[in-house]
């Protein structure tokens, strides 16, 4: 559990400095230690949104909502992911 907290805090520090790829990697390491901790999924979803990885963000939010069906952050970030996917789809149609 101590390693989990350390990795999560490192991820949080990377988010604060805008290093989203590194933060996502730290949260992924956390998930190997605990798959039921929803905050690391919503945190990684935030990173994926910042990196324009909308499908990955949606997947993380879907996972959280299977565990906690009323998680507001997961709903909000999944909505942002859907919005990003729609914009991408429209841009691809214009090419």
N, C-alpha and C positions, 0 to 999 in steps of 0.2 A: 504494500500500500504506500510505503514511503517513496518508492521509485515512481509510482503512478503520480503522486502529488508533485514530485520534482519535475517530471516530464510535462505535466499540465502547466505548471508555473512557467517553465521555459517556453512553452507554446504561447502562453499569455503574454510573456515579455516580447516575443517575436511579433505578435499582433500589434502591440503598442508601438513598435518601431516600423510597422508596415512591411515586415518580412513574412508575407503570407505563405509562401511555399515552405519555408523552414518551420513555421508554426503548424501547418498542416501535417508535416512529417512528424512533429512531436506528438500531435494529437493521435496520429495513426499508431505510434508506438504505445500510447496510453491504451488504445483499444485492444492491443494484444494482451494487455494485463487485465482489462475489465471491459467486457462488451456491453454491460448494462448501464454504465454511467452516461447519462444522456448529455451532460454538459459538453463532453469532448466531441460528441457528434454535432451538436449545434455550433460549437466553436469552429470545428473543421468546416462545417457548411458555410460559415461566414468567410473563412479563408477561400474556399472554392468560389464563392460569389465574387470576391475581390479579384480572383484570378480568371474570371469569366468561364469557370468550369461548372456550368449550370446543371448539367445532368448529374454530376457527382454531388453537388449541393442538394439537389432534390432527393437523391438516394439516401443521403445521411438524414435528412429531415423525415423521410418516410420511415426509416428505421426507428427514430425517436418516437414518432407517433404510434408505432406498433407497441412500444413500451409504455409511453405516457400519452394517451389520446387527447389530452387537453394542454399540451405543452405549447404555450403561446409563441415562444421564439421559433420553434420548429415550424409552426403554421406560417409565421411571418416570413421566415427565410425560404420556405418552400414556395410561397407566393412570389417572392423575388426571383427565385430560380425559374419558375414558370414564365414570369415576365421576360427574363433574359432569353429563355428558349424561344419565345414567340418573336422577339426582336431578331434573333438569329435566323429564324425560319423566314421572316419577311425579307431580311437582307439577302438570304440565299436565293429567294424567288426572283429578286431583282437582277441577279447576275446572269 
